[in-house]
Amino acid sequence: MKKLTLTVLTAMLAMGSFAQTTATAEPTAKTQGMKDVRKDTRDIRHDKGIRHYEMKHGDKAQAKAETKDIKADKKDRRADAKDLKKDGIKHPIKRADKQIHRENERHEKH
């Protein structure tokens, strides 16, 4: 009887300690969504630069491919922004632009 009581008490304490531990910090839908919008925005800017370079140097086929890539990135960004608006974030694309700007300023100072 004594062993059974100690076993039950130990099991209850173990369950209690597991219940109090926090899970690892996983990114929430909002943070992951904003990260996706920032990545898409950076991709769009990068692709526009490449497209400008290709047009300047006469490679119209490559420029056309970059234009398709830009359109796909914009489509992804709009879809992510729509999801973020449902999550309660106002103006996610504008917010992402500001976040990118702040991050770039921070890197220029160092």
C-alpha atoms as one frame of an Amber mdcrd trajectory, in Angstrom:
protein
   0.000   0.000   0.000   2.866   2.334   0.843   4.556   1.728  -2.530   1.306
   2.399  -4.386   0.783   5.701  -2.546   4.351   6.843  -3.238   4.053   5.863
  -6.904   0.782   7.796  -7.316   2.215  10.826  -5.488   5.348  10.793  -7.667
   3.259  10.506 -10.830   1.052  13.445  -9.782   4.087  15.624  -9.029   5.625
  14.717 -12.387   2.409  15.616 -14.223   2.228  18.889 -12.351   5.764  19.832
 -13.245   5.217  18.997 -16.937   2.028  21.063 -16.984   3.896  24.143 -15.729
   6.694  24.092 -18.265   6.251  26.395 -21.231   6.558  25.235 -24.793   9.342
  26.508 -26.984   8.689  29.907 -28.483   7.191  29.094 -31.850   6.471  31.949
 -34.215   2.862  33.000 -34.204   0.824  33.388 -37.361   1.199  37.170 -37.182
   4.985  37.187 -36.847   5.428  34.550 -39.519   3.031  36.396 -41.814   4.883
  39.688 -41.379   8.149  37.885 -42.049   6.690  36.532 -45.300   5.494  39.996
 -46.353   8.935  41.495 -45.656  10.631  38.702 -47.620   8.264  39.171 -50.569
   8.839  42.927 -50.505  12.607  42.452 -50.552  12.280  39.959 -53.416  10.190
  42.413 -55.403  12.737  45.185 -54.917  15.608  42.882 -55.861  13.842  41.579
 -58.962  12.987  45.107 -60.083  16.663  46.001 -59.896  17.627  42.974 -61.942
  14.880  43.705 -64.473  16.110  47.284 -64.840  19.665  46.041 -65.414  18.509
  43.489 -68.000  16.418  46.064 -69.884  19.340  48.487 -69.901  21.637  45.837
 -71.379  19.122  44.582 -73.953  18.222  41.156 -72.544  14.470  41.430 -72.982
  13.754  37.718 -72.507  15.382  37.736 -69.085  13.588  40.985 -68.225  10.277
  39.380 -69.144  11.067  36.436 -66.862  11.855  38.870 -64.032   8.523  40.596
 -64.635   6.725  37.260 -64.208   8.674  36.683 -60.993   7.715  40.145 -59.719
   4.049  39.451 -60.441   4.229  36.142 -58.565   5.897  37.819 -55.559   3.253
  40.547 -55.534   0.523  37.920 -55.618   2.089  36.124 -52.642   2.480  39.397
 -50.763  -1.170  40.326 -51.332  -2.315  36.913 -50.100  -0.158  37.203 -46.965
  -1.443  40.742 -46.373  -5.026  39.550 -46.673  -4.401  36.868 -44.039  -2.729
  39.386 -41.743  -5.665  41.756 -42.063  -7.913  38.920 -40.909  -5.577  38.480
 -37.920  -6.061  42.149 -37.019  -2.950  43.823 -38.411  -3.728  47.109 -40.141
  -1.865  48.000 -43.348   0.553  45.028 -43.330   2.388  46.010 -46.542   3.020
  49.556 -45.337   4.088  48.195 -41.955   6.503  45.775 -43.633   8.000  48.649
 -45.659   8.594  50.617 -42.457  10.130  47.591 -40.742  12.503  47.048 -43.662
  13.458  50.720 -43.616  14.162  50.632 -39.859  16.235  47.466 -40.233  18.260
  48.969 -43.090  18.919  52.136 -41.055  20.046  50.047 -38.098  22.536  48.156
 -40.295  23.894  51.355 -41.836  24.771  52.783 -38.404  27.002  49.836 -37.539
